[in-house]
Amino acid sequence: MIYFDNGATSFPKPNIVMQSALNAIRNFSFNSGRGGYRQSVRAAEKIYSVREKVGSMFGFEPQNIAFTKNCTEALNTAIKGSVKKGDRIIISSLEHNAVWRVVSKLKNEGIAEVDIADYDYDDDVCVSNFVKLIKPDTKLIVCMSTSNVFGVAFPIAKIGAEAKKRNIRFIVDGAQTAGIMPLNAETDNFDILCAPGHKCLLGQMGTGFMAVKEGISLNTLEEGGTGSNSLDSAQPDFMPDRFESGTLNNSGIISLGAGIDFINAKGMKNIYMHEMRTARLLYDGLNQDSNAVLYTPRPVNGKFAPIVSFNYKDYSSEKVAAFLAKNDIAVRAGYHCSPLAHKFFGTWDRGTVRLCPSVFNSVKDCEFFLNTLKKL
Amino acid sequence: MIYFDNGATSFPKPNIVMQSALNAIRNFSFNSGRGGYRQSVRAAEKIYSVREKVGSMFGFEPQNIAFTKNCTEALNTAIKGSVKKGDRIIISSLEHNAVWRVVSKLKNEGIAEVDIADYDYDDDVCVSNFVKLIKPDTKLIVCMSTSNVFGVAFPIAKIGAEAKKRNIRFIVDGAQTAGIMPLNAETDNFDILCAPGHKCLLGQMGTGFMAVKEGISLNTLEEGGTGSNSLDSAQPDFMPDRFESGTLNNSGIISLGAGIDFINAKGMKNIYMHEMRTARLLYDGLNQDSNAVLYTPRPVNGKFAPIVSFNYKDYSSEKVAAFLAKNDIAVRAGYHCSPLAHKFFGTWDRGTVRLCPSVFNSVKDCEFFLNTLKKL
């Protein structure tokens, strides 16, 4: 199989991720932080070492990394924990349903108003699209680092700088970039980062995290046993316990740590450059095929994640994906859970076929894909 | 290591669970229900087969099983999704913080009032303790199937029958029993079952589920991408998508399916009988040791989960656990996230040492534990 669906989950996982998951299943599947026996303590230490790795990669204190089951849970927790009745929220015009459905519910329940800032290729215009929506009761901005459908990047640091000036909380959805493009709470001026552990970070499925800057107060979405302050009927007010009720996914989290080791050893920049070269090979090949429809400029470094969306002839995106699947090429078709993005890019009628290469894709994979597509 | 901390998570996992997890990591780690390629479809089919197994074990339709990261998330979703402002909730006097902290927050936020029904060894008294708290605005009863600290079982079917008569929703927390004692939505008269996948069901950590009877309406706790109705800003109203936003923990869920296969092959009753015999060996040994303090009658079949709590001399529970840990015996000390239970059983001052044997513990394990303890 040629796998171009890394936007859904990364495949294959690096060998050290596989080995780490297997090792964790065998040796670290004990309830960390609850038992006093050696195996439980060692599991807790191992989990803490992953907090350190995540914190170090994104500019947070280790204890401020709360592990979740996926990025969606992290976003729900961060957004709902930040909003009070009467607040306004600004989101971008390309947000995923993991943000759009959450804020739509807050709006429908009369809790918050939602304003939508249009994406623009020009950073200054893009930033000003956010700024001009800011009202006195705007308390939160939520923005993806890059679109999960079209790959375009938002000028996160600049949007964050404007938010910071006005004391507006800024949540970044790093679903398609955390692990391949630099994202740092300090230099990029955001307060909370939500990300999956199984996409660019290359860990097992069933992992994600919410990283919170020191001093940010957040209401809880879930409460439960934390192994701390157990006699208290209130959830602990300290991280990460406040947002980690119940048993964690030890093997998943530990494998995510191995994913970070892989990235650090290879170099995040090298991985990104490889993936962007691959994305451009795909883009350029499609661009030379008069039957292919593309929606963005050529993906350039720093302004794009390695994601290319297209359609072919007048076929539905599903038909194209099904044809590719028959030829053992895995892509995803349809709306990619991002209706706003399709509205913005004019692909509401049929969605797109999405190509998300990884560090493991080769030039040959691209050629095979492009040649196969021509037979449709 | 002799492992008596199966109440936290089961160890070891059966071989078929390990193998199933490894196989799933290699072959089923694709985003199910999103991609049209063979591997994604096969992953979705595999996940569905686990819904069938869970549904069949507990009396639910397969599509009404929503997988969660743990039992705590399932309980948060079920409880918060059931309650409207002004409702009253009845819980038992032994509930875990996964219920107690959730309803305490609802109370503190002025959303719901909470009444606490005392446990009683006599089923009729126990049921009447619930019934006498029912008021016209009581809309929900939440009760564990057995205490996670003292092992005592609630007469779930009888409590459920009273709830059903009055059209009160009944949520059961099966944290310590789902997989070893029969629990059936139809015969036990409950509406929602919340359970972990990694305790009695023997799957990997990072799994749990909320099973919902057909026709029950539930608000969502989290919203996001579901791969369904993607153009709609509202969360789908059908199960399981409504409660499964974002990427699932495929390998965890698939391993939980293998755990159920193991249980079905061995026979749930046989597993329970073995564990109860083991629990009684531990109980009887402690009962003959004049330095041990026990808190319940001898655990009898059907009225107890295989859980024994004790203290030793006037030592703190942590001291006892630390001594056992030095001798490579894994137990848990303290409050087990259940302050209500310690209040009820009079162990608020030092908690308890908890023994939770599994199907893999032997008579020799019990003897070694009892002989070791005597040296303290």
Interface residues (C-beta under 8 A of the other chain):
Chain A: M1 D5 A8 T9 F11 K13 M18 A21 L22 I25 R26 S29 F30 N31 R34 G35 G36 Y37 R38 Q39 S40 T68 K69 N70 C71 T72 E73 L75 N76 H96 N97 A98 W100 R101 V102 S104 K105 N108 P196 H198 Q204 M205 G206 T207 G208 T220 L221 E222 E223 G224 G225 T226 G227 S230 L231 D232 S233 A234 Q235 S245 G246 T247 L248 N249 N250 S251 G252 E318 A321 A322 L324 A325 D328 I329 A330 V331 R332 A333 G334 Y335 H336 C337 S338 P339 H342 W348
Chain B: M1 D5 A8 T9 F11 K13 M18 A21 L22 I25 R26 S29 F30 N31 R34 G35 G36 Y37 R38 Q39 S40 T68 K69 N70 C71 T72 E73 L75 N76 H96 N97 A98 W100 R101 V102 S104 K105 N108 P196 H198 Q204 M205 G206 T207 G208 T220 L221 E222 E223 G224 G225 T226 G227 S230 L231 D232 S233 A234 Q235 S245 G246 T247 L248 N249 N250 S251 G252 E318 A321 A322 L324 A325 D328 I329 A330 V331 R332 A333 G334 Y335 H336 C337 S338 P339 H342 W348
